[in-house]
Amino acid sequence: MDLLRSMRIFVRVAEASSFTVAAQHLDITTAQASRAITELETHLRTRLLNRTTRRVALTDAGNRYLARCKEVTALVDLSEAEAGDAQVLPNGVLRMHAPITFGQHYVVPALTQYLEAHPQVRVELTLSQQVPDMLDEGYDVFLQVTTKSLPDSALVSTRICSMTSVLCASPKYLKAAGVPKNIEELTQHACLQLVTTFFPVDRWVFDGPPGRVEIELPPGRLRVNSADALAVAVADGLGIAPLPALSALPSLESGELVRVLPEWELQTMTIYAMYASRQYLDAKIKTWIAFLRDSVEAKLAGKMA
């Protein structure tokens, strides 16, 4: 027996005081309506309706049960409507994870605008360098940075953007040490190193008009695993370093940093949004990913000095 279906039929029969009228409204036969009520009474071991050839009337138990059935079916209808709206209207809590630097420079500013546009959404954001276990940790979406193809996974990915790294130095450092004219001259400078899974520790790999060039680095005065921390050291005049565009762009625009050998780029990274499934994708996930992608692309379109 389909209990919810039988409850809906019971409500219709009770409201119409007629099996025939209720059956017509529900587009079923009178026999089907009668059988559903009989099965419901058997299930409850209680008579809900008194039947005569001319009239159907609620018993006292039936009257009490009718009130509960209306509450239950109304709640089910509301729940179905809310669940359906989840694919159309952004609503509820959006749980997301992002790498620290990308989160600070791009996710948080985009979130401010997104939440203004979607007041029914609340966000729980975690920033860390670790790639989370999406399902075990309960995230709706997380951002993954990679320089290679994504590993095989049951998760769905959407590309947010790609960005290169660029060599930067402060005007103070370049005034004191001189501006390198080519890649080979870099070995005569203080080369600061970003230590991540994306950058080899002992060399820099450049791409430019002549093609790909690698140089081995002398022992560096500073190695650090945070692009933002390295950007501070570069701005203070400690040396030359490769910085991801997401870290370098604000300081390049302000003049605090200067791009060195601008015809060369290092290490392209791609950022993906990862989520569980394309099917019945929640509106808050879908709209957030599209919003973030547009926001990041607009920022990266700014010209770097």
Sequence and secondary structure as in RCSB ss.txt:
>XXXX:A:sequence
MDLLRSMRIFVRVAEASSFTVAAQHLDITTAQASRAITELETHLRTRLLNRTTRRVALTDAGNRYLARCKEVTAL
VDLSEAEAGDAQVLPNGVLRMHAPITFGQHYVVPALTQYLEAHPQVRVELTLSQQVPDMLDEGYDVFLQVTTKSL
PDSALVSTRICSMTSVLCASPKYLKAAGVPKNIEELTQHACLQLVTTFFPVDRWVFDGPPGRVEIELPPGRLRVN
SADALAVAVADGLGIAPLPALSALPSLESGELVRVLPEWELQTMTIYAMYASRQYLDAKIKTWIAFLRDSVEAKL
AGKMA
>XXXX:A:secstr
  HHHHHHHHHHHHHHT HHHHHHHHTS HHHHHHHHHHHHHHHTS  EEE SS EEE HHHHHHHHHHHHHHHH
HHHHHHHHHHTTTS  EEEEEEE HHHIIIIIHHHHHHHHHH TTEEEEEEE SS   HHHHT SEEEEEESS  
   SSEEEEEEEEEEEEEE HHHHHHH    SGGGGGGS B EE SSSS SSEEEEEETTEEEEEE    S EES
 HHHHHHHHHTTS BEEEEHHHHHHHHHHTSSEESSTT EEEEEEEEEEES STT  HHHHHHHHHHHHHHHHHH
TS   
